[in-house]
Amino acid sequence: MAEREENIVIKLSAVNLRVVEAICAIEHIDRSELLKQLIENELYNRTIRLYEQSKLTASKGAEILGISLREFLQLLEVGALQSTGILKD
């Protein structure tokens, strides 16, 4: 079964809209797809940050993101490696 999606409306400054449009043109994707990717990435980052600030447990972080505890712990490991420079994007 496909995940249910809902429409939302956001207002962007003219500067941010120009940036979105420029990236979309370069990557050949539509605005909706770019914004979905940006939001998803930031939600993952924020959830990890909340865990690092001890505001939630690893199991709660996994639950919020809809992934297994093992996957969440792997995200934490990759993030730690990237921040130390051991692993690059």
N, C-alpha and C positions, 0 to 999 in steps of 0.2 A: 504494500500500500504506500502510495506517495505521501510525502510529508505535506501537510496543509500549509499553504502560504496565504498571507494577508497583505493587502496594499496599505502603505502608509504614505503620508505626504510630509515632505521636509522642505524647509526654505534654506537655500544656500546663498552666501554672499556672492556678489558678482565675481570676485577674485576666485573663490572656491569653485564656482561653476566653470570658469575658464580653465582651471586646472583639471577638473573632471573631464571636460570636453577634449582637452589636449591629450590626456592619457587615453581616453576612449579612441581617439583618432589614431594614435600610435599603435595601440594594442588591438585595434579592430574589434572592439566589443561595445555593447550599448551601455548607456549610463546605469541602467538598472542592474546589470551584471556586475559592473565595477563597484557600485555602492554595496551590493550584497557581499562581495568579496571583502571589501574594506570593513564592513560591519562585523562579518564573521571573524576576521583576523583580530579585530580589536576586542571582541567578546572573549575570545580565547586568551588574549594577552591580559585582559582585566581579571579574568577568573584566576589565572596563574598568579597575578600580582596580589589578589586577595588571599590566596593560599600562602604566598610568601610573607604576607603581613599577619599571618595567623588569624585571619578573619573567617576562614572556613577550612574544613578538613579536606584531605585529598579525596576521600570518598564523596563528599558533598560537591567538590569541584567537578569530579567525573560525572556526577548526577546532573549537575547544571548544564554541562556541555553535551550530555547524552552519549558519553563514551564510557568504556570500561575503566575500572580503577587502574589496570595495567597500562592502558593507553594514556591516561592522565599522568601517571608516573613517568612514562616515556617522554611526554611533552616537557615535563619538568627537567628531565635529564638532558634533553637536547637544548633547552633554553640555558641551562647551566654551562654546557659545553660551548655554546655560542658566545655567552657573555665573557668567558675566559679567553676566547680567541682560539680554543682548541678546534672548534668546528665552525666553519664559515657557511653562510647561506648557500 
